[in-house]
Amino acid sequence: MVRSSQLLHPARTPAAVRPAATVLLLRDSPQGIEVLMTRRSMTASFAPGAYVFPGGGIDAADAQSHGQSTRRATQSDLHLTQAIAAIRESFEELGILLARRADGSHLGTGEIATLDRKAPFAEQCATQGLTLSGADVFVLAHWITDRDLPRRFDVPFLVARMPEGQEPVADESEQFEPVWVRPADALARHAAGGFFIIFPTVRTLERLQAYPSVQAVLNACAVNDEPLFTSCPRAGLMNGHESRHMEHEPPFGELALVCPHGQIVHELAWQTERPVPLLKNVQRLTAPNPGFMTGPGTNSYLVGDPVSGHIAIDPGPDIPEHIERLWRAAGGDIRAIVCTHSHPDHSPGAARLQALCAESPPILGLPSASTARENSRFTPERALSDGERLVLMGSAGDAISSHTLQVVHTPGHAANHLCLLLEEDGLLFSGDHILNGSTTVIDPPDGNMGAYLDSLDKLDRLCEAHGVDFILPAHGYVLGDLKQTSDNPSAPEHGGARAAIAHLKAHRLAREAKVGRAMQAQPEGTMDDWVKLAYDDVPERLWPVAKRSLLAHVERLQSLGGFNL
């Protein structure tokens, strides 16, 4: 866990979350699913003027009305309470009543108009002989309002089929202008600036547009009777403008590391001119070598502070202006230079960086294996050992500064690849072994898929032992998050370094299974034949690179005794 003393921004307590519920009322149309949306009052305290789904807070009476509602066998008490709250709010705000008479029929719009939307809901339904249709309301998603906002809600996004014979009639106090709209059209109108919707609504509509019918949505939600996804987004800045991100999106982990309490201050736009502070003792400077294989560029890291001095990780390619910026970011005080591996976008800048430093810090790493390509030759001044610790320590007055990097040999991407664990803060510097936004290429003979997967297991054990939440890759944003997505300890957990590793390993094994099926389908095929089948979800322009990892999978399958060329 990151030391609080190393956080860049002072701790703040986010606003408490309030339980609420909202419901997407759906209907089928010749053009696809339509969802009922309505405009919030311009004086509303939360999202004024936004088009939303009907909903609101959960009342104590909602939990006491279970006996007046139908219920699925798999529907929990919590989900039934949420469903009843959504049914009540739909009635109060839009005059839609998800309740049935004894014969199974719904009330029509005219009949609903005779009811009092402000009277106690459950009592009024009981008087009318109506049973609430809780069993017809499913959980689609679970949203927790972003940590930066002054009003926060813990809210399921529920789904239900619109009752026949009913039309929405807005209450004209909280909700206005009800409209039926296809998800794709709502998103297009929002993008054009004429239909304001907030971030959770945008992301929910994006997912909803993938379903061909209302029944398809309900069937998907009924599989486990749990939310299809849960999110408490984080916000940063993209070129100075607010930018929000869900857990699966690349910037999320970086925002969790730099601004764990939800401050919107961290700039996410890639640039190469200035170091990016991630913690008080960690800076990232991205080399100006963006490209197909390097993404936004190679990340160089500085670990340490002015008291302890710094260790430079992956000085990158030998680009003079980048090396000088790295040296200046460390105040010229670099105690060691570590290369995670020998590839040309990682190690060549080491000698130039060393020459700039008055004390000539040692260049550390592992020497290239004989299998390395000619442009990936590297010989460190001292070879590191697996498990070795590199310690930075200094003092100023009564303050002692200490930073320990543990060396972890992780062959797979390259035979001499290593990762580094910052023990005091539980951070893993992963080099090219784990990337954000792509999977690393395993290129035999120096790359080996079996060794790569074994190294993932090794890193998983290390992360478990040290409570590692964040991975700092050589390409892309920081990976990981703080696990808990809300202030509610019972909320589902997300992420962390181990989840990122598990996801990556599952992806690799799924790809390997496709390789195996391709080889079975065409036992006399070539690499060109197999790549078309095993990487059919990858653009054809990427197949030349994919073939390198394909070969690594083929070699591993052969080593397991599955196939012979």
C-alpha positions as CSV (number, residue, x, y, z in Angstrom):
1,M,0.0,0.0,0.0
2,V,1.3,3.4,-0.9
3,R,2.6,5.4,2.1
4,S,0.4,8.4,2.8
5,S,3.5,10.5,3.2
6,Q,4.2,10.0,-0.5
7,L,0.9,11.1,-1.8
8,L,1.0,14.3,-3.9
9,H,-2.4,15.7,-2.7
10,P,-3.8,16.0,0.9
11,A,-6.4,13.5,1.9
12,R,-10.0,14.6,1.7
13,T,-13.2,12.8,2.6
14,P,-15.6,12.3,-0.3
15,A,-19.2,13.0,0.4
16,A,-21.2,10.1,1.8
17,V,-23.1,8.0,-0.7
18,R,-26.9,7.8,-0.5
19,P,-28.9,4.8,-1.6
20,A,-31.0,5.4,-4.7
21,A,-32.5,3.5,-7.7
22,T,-33.2,4.3,-11.3
23,V,-34.9,2.3,-14.0
24,L,-34.6,2.1,-17.7
25,L,-38.0,1.5,-19.1
26,L,-37.6,-0.3,-22.5
27,R,-39.7,-1.0,-25.5
28,D,-39.1,-2.6,-28.9
29,S,-39.4,-0.7,-32.1
30,P,-38.8,-1.5,-35.7
31,Q,-35.5,0.3,-35.4
32,G,-34.4,-1.5,-32.2
33,I,-34.7,-0.9,-28.5
34,E,-36.0,2.4,-27.3
35,V,-35.6,3.7,-23.7
36,L,-37.7,6.3,-21.9
37,M,-35.7,9.4,-20.8
38,T,-36.8,12.6,-19.2
39,R,-35.3,16.0,-18.5
40,R,-34.5,17.0,-14.9
41,S,-35.5,20.3,-13.6
42,M,-33.1,23.2,-14.3
43,T,-33.1,23.9,-10.5
44,A,-32.3,20.3,-9.5
45,S,-29.5,19.9,-7.0
46,F,-28.0,17.0,-9.0
47,A,-27.4,17.1,-12.8
48,P,-29.8,20.0,-13.5
49,G,-31.2,19.9,-17.0
50,A,-29.8,16.5,-17.8
51,Y,-31.8,13.8,-19.6
52,V,-32.0,10.8,-17.2
53,F,-34.0,7.7,-16.5
54,P,-36.7,8.0,-13.8
55,G,-35.6,7.3,-10.3
56,G,-34.7,8.7,-6.9
57,G,-33.8,7.9,-3.3
58,I,-34.8,4.7,-1.5
59,D,-37.3,5.1,1.3
60,A,-37.7,3.0,4.4
61,A,-41.2,2.0,3.1
62,D,-39.7,0.4,0.0
63,A,-38.0,-2.2,2.2
64,Q,-41.2,-2.8,4.1
65,S,-43.3,-3.5,0.9
66,H,-41.8,-6.8,-0.1
67,G,-45.1,-8.6,0.7
68,Q,-46.9,-6.5,-1.8
69,S,-44.6,-7.4,-4.7
70,T,-43.8,-10.4,-6.9
71,R,-40.3,-11.7,-6.6
72,R,-37.9,-14.0,-8.5
73,A,-36.4,-16.9,-6.6
74,T,-32.9,-15.5,-7.2
75,Q,-33.8,-11.9,-6.3
76,S,-32.1,-10.7,-3.1
77,D,-33.8,-8.6,-0.5
78,L,-31.6,-5.6,-1.6
79,H,-32.5,-6.0,-5.2
80,L,-36.2,-6.3,-4.4
81,T,-36.1,-3.1,-2.3
82,Q,-34.3,-1.3,-5.2
83,A,-36.9,-2.6,-7.6
84,I,-39.8,-1.3,-5.5
85,A,-38.1,2.1,-5.1
86,A,-37.7,2.3,-8.9
87,I,-41.4,1.3,-9.4
88,R,-42.5,4.0,-6.9
89,E,-40.3,6.7,-8.5
90,S,-41.5,5.8,-12.0
91,F,-45.1,6.3,-10.8
92,E,-44.4,9.6,-8.9
93,E,-42.3,11.2,-11.7
94,L,-43.8,9.9,-14.9
95,G,-47.1,8.2,-14.0
96,I,-45.8,4.8,-15.1
97,L,-47.1,2.0,-12.9
98,L,-45.3,-1.4,-12.9
99,A,-48.1,-3.2,-10.9
100,R,-50.8,-5.6,-11.9
101,R,-54.4,-6.4,-11.0
102,A,-55.3,-9.9,-9.8
103,D,-56.0,-10.9,-13.5
104,G,-52.5,-9.9,-14.5
105,S,-53.5,-6.7,-16.3
106,H,-51.9,-3.2,-16.0
107,L,-53.8,0.0,-15.3
108,G,-54.1,2.3,-18.3
109,T,-52.9,5.9,-18.5
110,G,-56.4,7.2,-17.8
111,E,-56.8,5.0,-14.7
112,I,-53.4,6.0,-13.4
113,A,-54.3,9.7,-13.7
114,T,-57.0,9.2,-11.1
115,L,-54.4,8.2,-8.5
116,D,-52.5,10.6,-6.2
117,R,-48.8,10.6,-7.0
118,K,-48.0,12.3,-3.7
119,A,-49.9,9.8,-1.5
120,P,-48.2,6.9,0.3
121,F,-47.4,4.6,-2.6
122,A,-47.6,1.1,-1.2
123,E,-50.9,1.8,0.7
124,Q,-52.5,3.3,-2.5
125,C,-51.5,0.2,-4.5
126,A,-53.0,-2.1,-1.8
127,T,-56.2,-0.1,-1.8
128,Q,-56.4,-0.6,-5.6
129,G,-55.8,-4.3,-5.3
130,L,-52.5,-4.0,-7.2
131,T,-49.4,-6.2,-6.8
132,L,-46.1,-4.6,-7.5
133,S,-44.1,-6.1,-10.4
134,G,-40.8,-6.5,-8.6
135,A,-40.1,-9.8,-10.4
136,D,-40.2,-7.9,-13.7
137,V,-37.4,-5.5,-12.7
138,F,-33.8,-6.6,-13.3
139,V,-30.4,-5.1,-12.3
140,L,-28.4,-4.0,-15.3
141,A,-25.6,-2.0,-13.7
142,H,-24.4,-0.6,-10.4
143,W,-23.0,2.9,-10.3
144,I,-21.4,4.8,-7.4
145,T,-21.2,8.5,-8.0
146,D,-17.7,9.8,-8.6
147,R,-15.7,10.8,-5.5
148,D,-15.2,14.4,-6.5
149,L,-18.9,15.3,-6.6
150,P,-20.6,17.1,-3.6
151,R,-23.7,14.8,-3.9
152,R,-23.1,11.1,-4.3
153,F,-25.4,8.1,-4.7
154,D,-25.1,4.3,-4.6
155,V,-27.5,3.4,-7.3
156,P,-28.5,0.4,-9.4
157,F,-29.5,1.0,-13.0
158,L,-32.5,-1.3,-13.3
159,V,-34.3,-2.4,-16.5
160,A,-38.0,-3.3,-17.1
161,R,-40.3,-3.6,-20.0
162,M,-42.7,-0.7,-20.5
163,P,-46.2,-1.7,-19.6
164,E,-48.6,-1.7,-22.6
165,G,-51.4,0.8,-22.5
166,Q,-49.4,3.4,-20.5
167,E,-47.9,6.7,-21.6
168,P,-45.5,8.8,-19.6
169,V,-46.8,12.0,-18.0
170,A,-44.1,14.1,-16.4
171,D,-44.8,15.5,-12.9
172,E,-43.6,18.9,-14.2
173,S,-41.7,19.5,-11.0
174,E,-38.8,17.1,-10.9
175,Q,-39.1,15.7,-14.5
176,F,-40.0,17.3,-17.8
177,E,-40.3,16.3,-21.5
178,P,-40.4,12.5,-21.4
179,V,-39.1,11.1,-24.7
180,W,-38.6,7.7,-26.2
181,V,-35.2,7.4,-27.9
182,R,-32.9,4.7,-29.3
183,P,-29.6,4.6,-27.3
184,A,-27.5,5.3,-30.4
185,D,-29.7,8.4,-31.2
186,A,-29.4,9.7,-27.6
187,L,-25.6,9.4,-27.8
188,A,-25.5,11.1,-31.1
189,R,-27.7,14.0,-29.9
190,H,-25.6,14.3,-26.8
191,A,-22.4,14.4,-28.9
192,A,-24.0,17.1,-31.0
193,G,-24.6,19.2,-27.9
194,G,-28.4,19.1,-27.9
195,F,-29.2,16.4,-25.4
196,F,-27.3,16.7,-22.2
197,I,-26.6,13.4,-20.4
198,I,-24.1,12.7,-17.6
199,F,-21.3,10.2,-17.7
200,P,-23.1,7.1,-16.1
201,T,-26.0,7.6,-18.5
202,V,-23.6,7.8,-21.5
203,R,-21.8,4.6,-20.5
204,T,-25.0,2.7,-19.8
205,L,-26.5,3.7,-23.2
206,E,-23.3,2.6,-24.9
207,R,-23.7,-0.9,-23.5
208,L,-27.4,-1.0,-24.1
209,Q,-27.1,-0.3,-27.8
210,A,-25.5,-3.7,-28.3
211,Y,-28.7,-5.6,-27.5
212,P,-31.2,-6.3,-30.4
213,S,-34.3,-6.5,-28.2
214,V,-35.7,-5.9,-24.8
215,Q,-35.9,-9.6,-24.1
216,A,-32.2,-9.9,-24.9
217,V,-31.4,-7.3,-22.2
218,L,-33.7,-9.0,-19.7
219,N,-32.2,-12.4,-20.5
220,A,-28.6,-11.1,-20.0
221,C,-29.6,-9.6,-16.6
222,A,-31.3,-12.8,-15.5
223,V,-28.3,-15.0,-15.9
224,N,-26.8,-14.3,-12.4
225,D,-29.3,-11.7,-11.2
226,E,-26.4,-9.4,-10.4
227,P,-25.3,-6.2,-12.1
228,L,-23.5,-6.8,-15.5
229,F,-21.0,-4.2,-14.3
230,T,-20.2,-2.0,-11.3
231,S,-18.4,1.3,-11.5
232,C,-17.3,4.2,-9.4
233,P,-15.6,6.4,-12.0
234,R,-12.6,8.6,-11.6
235,A,-11.9,12.0,-13.2
236,G,-8.7,13.7,-14.4
237,L,-7.8,16.3,-17.0
238,M,-7.2,15.8,-20.7
239,N,-5.6,18.8,-22.1
240,G,-7.1,20.8,-19.3
241,H,-10.6,19.5,-19.7
242,E,-12.4,17.2,-17.3
243,S,-12.2,13.5,-18.4
244,R,-14.0,10.7,-16.6
245,H,-13.0,7.0,-16.8
246,M,-14.4,3.6,-15.7
247,E,-12.3,0.8,-14.1
248,H,-11.6,-1.0,-17.3
249,E,-10.3,2.2,-19.1
250,P,-6.6,2.8,-19.3
251,P,-6.3,6.0,-17.2
252,F,-8.3,4.7,-14.2
253,G,-5.5,3.1,-12.3
254,E,-3.3,6.2,-12.7
255,L,-6.0,8.4,-11.3
256,A,-6.5,6.0,-8.4
257,L,-2.7,6.2,-7.6
258,V,-2.2,9.9,-8.0
259,C,-5.6,11.2,-6.7
260,P,-7.1,8.4,-4.5
261,H,-9.5,10.8,-2.9
262,G,-11.0,12.0,-6.1
263,Q,-9.3,15.4,-6.7
264,I,-9.5,16.4,-10.4
265,V,-6.0,17.7,-10.9
266,H,-4.0,15.1,-12.7
267,E,-3.3,15.7,-16.4
268,L,-3.6,12.6,-18.6
269,A,-2.5,13.9,-22.0
270,W,0.7,12.4,-23.1
271,Q,3.7,14.7,-23.5
272,T,7.5,14.3,-23.5
273,E,8.7,17.7,-22.3
274,R,8.0,17.5,-18.6
275,P,8.2,14.8,-15.9
276,V,4.9,13.6,-14.5
277,P,4.8,13.3,-10.7
278,L,3.0,10.2,-9.7
279,L,4.0,10.2,-6.1
280,K,6.4,12.4,-4.2
281,N,9.0,9.7,-4.7
282,V,8.0,8.6,-8.3
283,Q,8.2,10.6,-11.5
284,R,7.6,9.4,-15.1
285,L,9.1,10.9,-18.2
286,T,8.0,9.5,-21.5
287,A,10.5,9.4,-24.3
288,P,9.6,11.0,-27.6
289,N,9.5,7.7,-29.5
290,P,5.8,7.1,-30.0
291,G,4.9,4.4,-32.5
292,F,3.1,1.2,-33.4
293,M,5.2,-0.9,-30.9
294,T,5.8,1.8,-28.2
295,G,2.4,3.4,-27.9
296,P,2.8,7.0,-26.6
297,G,6.5,6.3,-26.0
298,T,8.8,4.5,-23.6
299,N,8.3,5.4,-19.9
300,S,11.4,6.3,-17.9
301,Y,10.9,6.4,-14.2
302,L,12.7,8.1,-11.4
303,V,12.4,6.6,-7.9
304,G,13.6,8.6,-4.9
305,D,13.7,12.2,-3.7
306,P,16.2,15.1,-3.2
307,V,17.2,13.6,0.2
308,S,17.7,10.0,-0.9
309,G,18.8,10.6,-4.4
310,H,17.2,8.7,-7.3
311,I,17.3,5.5,-9.2
312,A,16.5,5.8,-12.9
313,I,14.5,2.9,-14.5
314,D,14.7,2.4,-18.3
315,P,16.4,5.5,-19.6
316,G,15.0,4.6,-23.0
317,P,16.5,5.2,-26.4
318,D,19.5,7.4,-26.8
319,I,17.6,10.6,-27.5
320,P,19.8,13.5,-26.1
321,E,16.9,15.8,-25.1
322,H,15.0,13.0,-23.3
323,I,18.1,12.0,-21.4
324,E,18.9,15.6,-20.4
325,R,15.3,16.0,-19.2
326,L,15.5,12.9,-17.1
327,W,18.8,14.1,-15.6
328,R,17.3,17.5,-14.7
329,A,14.2,15.9,-13.2
330,A,16.4,14.1,-10.8
331,G,18.3,17.3,-10.0
332,G,21.4,15.5,-11.3
333,D,21.4,13.2,-8.3
334,I,21.1,9.7,-9.8
335,R,22.6,6.9,-7.8
336,A,21.9,4.0,-10.2
337,I,20.5,3.3,-13.7
338,V,18.5,0.1,-14.1
339,C,17.4,-1.3,-17.5
340,T,14.5,-3.7,-17.3
341,H,15.8,-5.4,-20.5
342,S,18.0,-4.9,-23.5
343,H,15.5,-3.8,-26.2
344,P,16.5,-0.7,-28.1
345,D,13.8,1.5,-26.7
346,H,14.9,0.8,-23.1
347,S,18.6,0.5,-22.6
348,P,20.6,2.6,-25.1
349,G,20.2,5.9,-23.2
350,A,21.9,4.5,-20.1
351,A,25.4,5.5,-21.2
352,R,24.5,9.1,-22.0
353,L,22.6,9.5,-18.7
354,Q,25.6,8.1,-16.8
355,A,27.9,10.6,-18.5
356,L,25.7,13.5,-17.4
357,C,26.0,12.6,-13.8
358,A,28.9,13.8,-11.7
359,E,29.2,10.6,-9.7
360,S,28.9,8.2,-12.7
361,P,26.1,5.9,-11.3
362,P,26.4,2.2,-12.2
363,I,24.4,0.8,-15.1
364,L,22.5,-2.2,-13.8
365,G,20.5,-5.0,-15.3
366,L,20.9,-8.4,-16.8
367,P,23.1,-9.1,-19.8
368,S,21.5,-10.1,-23.0
369,A,21.2,-13.8,-23.6
370,S,22.8,-15.4,-26.7
371,T,19.3,-15.6,-28.2
372,A,18.9,-11.7,-28.3
373,R,18.8,-10.0,-31.6
374,E,21.7,-7.9,-32.7
375,N,20.0,-4.6,-32.0
376,S,19.1,-5.8,-28.5
377,R,22.6,-6.4,-27.1
378,F,23.2,-5.1,-23.7
379,T,25.9,-5.6,-21.1
380,P,25.4,-3.9,-17.7
381,E,28.3,-2.8,-15.6
382,R,27.0,-5.1,-12.9
383,A,24.5,-7.9,-13.3
384,L,21.6,-7.9,-10.8
385,S,20.4,-11.0,-9.0
386,D,16.9,-12.2,-8.6
387,G,15.7,-11.0,-5.2
388,E,18.4,-8.4,-4.8
389,R,17.5,-5.1,-3.1
390,L,18.6,-1.7,-4.3
391,V,18.3,0.7,-1.4
392,L,18.1,4.5,-1.4
393,M,18.4,6.2,2.0
394,G,19.0,9.7,3.2
395,S,18.2,12.0,6.1
396,A,17.5,15.7,6.5
397,G,17.1,16.8,10.1
398,D,14.8,14.3,11.8
399,A,13.3,13.1,8.5
400,I,14.6,9.8,7.1
401,S,13.9,8.9,3.5
402,S,14.0,5.3,2.4
403,H,13.1,3.6,-0.9
404,T,13.8,-0.1,-1.6
405,L,13.6,-1.7,-5.1
406,Q,13.5,-5.5,-5.1
407,V,14.8,-7.1,-8.4
408,V,12.5,-9.8,-9.9
409,H,13.8,-11.8,-12.9
410,T,10.9,-12.2,-15.3
411,P,12.0,-13.9,-18.5
412,G,9.4,-14.2,-21.3
413,H,9.3,-11.0,-23.3
414,A,13.1,-11.2,-23.2
415,A,15.4,-13.7,-21.6
416,N,17.1,-10.9,-19.5
417,H,13.9,-9.1,-18.6
418,L,13.4,-8.0,-15.0
419,C,10.8,-6.1,-13.0
420,L,11.3,-4.0,-9.9
421,L,9.1,-3.8,-6.7
422,L,9.1,-0.6,-4.7
423,E,8.6,-2.4,-1.4
424,E,7.6,0.5,0.9
425,D,4.8,1.6,-1.4
426,G,3.8,-1.6,-3.0
427,L,4.5,-0.5,-6.6
428,L,5.6,-2.9,-9.4
429,F,7.6,-1.5,-12.3
430,S,6.8,-4.0,-15.0
431,G,9.0,-3.0,-17.9
432,D,7.5,-4.6,-21.0
433,H,6.2,-7.7,-19.2
434,I,2.9,-6.1,-18.4
435,L,1.6,-3.1,-20.5
436,N,-1.5,-0.9,-20.3
437,G,-3.6,-1.0,-23.4
438,S,-1.9,-3.9,-25.3
439,T,-0.2,-7.2,-24.7
440,T,3.5,-7.5,-25.1
441,V,5.0,-9.3,-28.0
442,I,6.7,-12.7,-27.2
443,D,9.3,-13.1,-30.0
444,P,11.2,-16.4,-30.1
445,P,14.0,-17.3,-29.6
446,D,14.7,-14.6,-27.0
447,G,11.0,-14.5,-26.1
448,N,9.4,-17.6,-24.6
449,M,5.7,-18.1,-23.9
450,G,6.1,-20.7,-21.2
451,A,8.6,-18.5,-19.3
452,Y,6.3,-15.5,-19.8
453,L,3.4,-17.3,-18.1
454,D,5.6,-18.6,-15.3
455,S,6.8,-15.1,-14.7
456,L,3.2,-13.8,-14.5
457,D,2.6,-16.4,-11.8
458,K,5.8,-15.3,-10.0
459,L,4.6,-11.7,-10.1
460,D,1.2,-12.7,-8.8
461,R,2.7,-14.3,-5.7
462,L,5.0,-11.3,-5.2
463,C,2.0,-8.9,-5.4
464,E,0.0,-11.0,-3.0
465,A,2.9,-11.0,-0.5
466,H,3.5,-7.3,-0.7
467,G,-0.1,-6.0,-1.1
468,V,0.7,-4.5,-4.5
469,D,-2.2,-2.5,-6.0
470,F,-0.5,-0.7,-8.8
471,I,1.7,-1.6,-11.8
472,L,3.8,1.0,-13.6
473,P,4.5,-0.2,-17.1
474,A,7.1,0.9,-19.7
475,H,4.3,1.8,-22.0
476,G,0.9,3.4,-21.0
477,Y,-0.7,4.6,-17.9
478,V,-0.4,3.1,-14.4
479,L,-2.5,-0.1,-14.0
480,G,-4.6,-1.0,-11.0
481,D,-6.8,0.8,-8.5
482,L,-7.6,0.9,-4.8
483,K,-9.9,-2.2,-4.9
484,Q,-12.8,-0.7,-3.0
485,T,-15.1,1.2,-5.4
486,S,-17.3,2.9,-2.8
487,D,-17.4,3.9,0.9
488,N,-19.6,0.9,1.4
489,P,-17.4,-2.0,2.6
490,S,-19.9,-4.5,1.2
491,A,-19.5,-3.1,-2.3
492,P,-17.8,-5.4,-4.9
493,E,-14.1,-5.1,-5.2
494,H,-12.2,-4.2,-8.4
495,G,-8.7,-4.4,-9.8
496,G,-5.4,-4.1,-8.0
497,A,-2.3,-5.5,-9.5
498,R,-3.3,-9.2,-9.1
499,A,-6.5,-8.6,-11.1
500,A,-4.5,-7.1,-13.9
501,I,-2.2,-10.1,-13.9
502,A,-5.1,-12.6,-13.8
503,H,-6.8,-10.8,-16.7
504,L,-3.6,-10.8,-18.7
505,K,-2.9,-14.5,-18.1
506,A,-6.5,-15.4,-19.0
507,H,-6.2,-13.4,-22.2
508,R,-3.0,-15.2,-23.1
509,L,-4.4,-18.7,-22.4
510,A,-7.6,-17.8,-24.4
511,R,-5.4,-16.8,-27.3
512,E,-3.4,-20.0,-27.0
513,A,-6.7,-22.0,-27.1
514,K,-7.5,-20.3,-30.4
515,V,-4.1,-21.1,-31.7
516,G,-4.6,-24.8,-30.8
517,R,-8.0,-24.8,-32.6
518,A,-6.4,-23.2,-35.6
519,M,-3.8,-25.9,-35.7
520,Q,-6.4,-28.6,-35.4
521,A,-8.5,-27.1,-38.1
522,Q,-5.5,-26.9,-40.5
523,P,-2.9,-29.5,-39.3
524,E,-0.9,-29.0,-42.5
525,G,-1.2,-25.2,-42.4
526,T,1.5,-22.6,-42.2
527,M,1.9,-19.7,-39.8
528,D,0.1,-17.5,-42.3
529,D,-2.8,-19.9,-42.3
530,W,-3.0,-20.1,-38.5
531,V,-2.7,-16.4,-37.8
532,K,-5.9,-15.8,-39.9
533,L,-7.8,-18.1,-37.6
534,A,-6.2,-17.4,-34.2
535,Y,-6.1,-13.6,-34.6
536,D,-9.3,-13.1,-36.6
537,D,-10.3,-10.4,-34.0
538,V,-7.1,-8.4,-34.7
539,P,-6.8,-6.1,-37.8
540,E,-4.9,-7.8,-40.6
541,R,-2.3,-5.0,-40.6
542,L,-1.2,-6.3,-37.2
543,W,-0.8,-10.0,-38.3
544,P,2.9,-9.7,-39.1
545,V,3.6,-8.8,-35.5
546,A,1.0,-11.3,-34.2
547,K,2.8,-14.1,-36.0
548,R,5.7,-13.6,-33.6
549,S,3.6,-14.3,-30.6
550,L,1.8,-17.0,-32.5
551,L,5.1,-18.8,-32.9
552,A,5.7,-18.5,-29.2
553,H,2.3,-20.1,-28.5
554,V,3.0,-22.9,-31.1
555,E,6.3,-23.7,-29.4
556,R,4.6,-23.8,-26.0
557,L,1.9,-26.1,-27.3
558,Q,4.6,-28.4,-28.8
559,S,6.5,-28.4,-25.5
560,L,3.3,-29.6,-23.8
561,G,3.1,-32.4,-26.2
562,G,0.0,-31.1,-28.0
563,F,1.1,-30.5,-31.5
564,N,4.0,-31.2,-33.9
565,L,4.9,-29.1,-36.9
